[in-house]
Amino acid sequence: MRQGRVAHRRRSEQNGREHVRRSRGSGTSSGSADDAAFLGSPDFVLSLARGLRVIEAFEASSSGLSVSAVSQQTGLSRAAVRRLLLTLEMLGYAESDGHLYQLKPRILRLGYSFLSSNSLVILAEPILQRVAEALQEAVALAVLEGEEVLYIAHQGVRRVMSVGVSVGTRLPAHCTSGGRVLLAALPEEEFREFLDSTTLRPMTAKTITEKPAFAAMIEKVRHEGFALVDEEFEPGLRSMAVPVRSRQNAVVASLNTGVHAAQFSYVDMMDRILPALKEGARLLGQQIG
């Protein structure tokens, strides 16, 4: 039995890592297409864009990347990647053992600049802590970025997912509660663009992958004001999210938590989890103009 649970956990972790690889490093087309969209602008600095793409290539790597691997992920030539990595190494942002490159702690300065200057993150921290203590569960704040949700604040240490969520984690929007809340807040035209361009990849056997059914589900989320996702991202995980609205009634983020499905029934989610999330979102929204 224990061996079966270990095998299942390893498969889940592998699926999570595979999503990160596909969404952040797949395709030479993604980064190249982004560059092409701005190449006509006299204000666009192509070398800076390429350097940032090289940094992003390390998101799914825990053991370092070779020049060839970064080249494959970014679509840049190996010669260009080598020069960019050497520049990062000279500046103290990366290091190499002669074959593999890894980012150094100095790279955290780039992310910290956002975290320390973003008023939403600063305002959210004490409120997330309050909600996490009330629920005795981890809670997180996320924003929509393309086809993914990006977690910008997190409180609580209890881990219920094989893929750990922390600040900077990206997950697919279509099968996460936070993502669905944010998709429901999009104008109809933007949501249709998302639906037309996105592959609703099945993460589990329960993931909604048919686009008409997905659109109907998002309409339900829009009407009810919350999203409840039952084992669609990972077996055994039940998650819930609510929108965070500013004083101008604009949705600026989602507030969510994930729990063990075996420990929290639908009634538990509605009676215990939902009120706490709504109160946290209300308190945060009151402080946002």
Secondary structure, 3 states (H helix, E strand, C coil): CHHHHHHHHHHHHHHHHHHHHHHHHCCHHHHHHHHHHHCCCCCCCHHHHHHHHHHHHHHHCCCCECHHHHHHHHCCCHHHHHHHHHHHHHCCCEEECCCCEEECHHHHHHHHHHHHHCHHHHHHHHHHHHHHHHHCCCEEEEEEECCEEEEEEEECCCCCCCCCCCCCCEEEHHHCHHHHHHHHCCCHHHHHHHHHHCCCCCCCCCCCCCHHHHHHHHHHHHHHCCEEEECCCCCCEEEEEEEEECCCCCEEEEEEEEEECCCCCHHHHHHHHHHHHHHHHHHHHHCCC
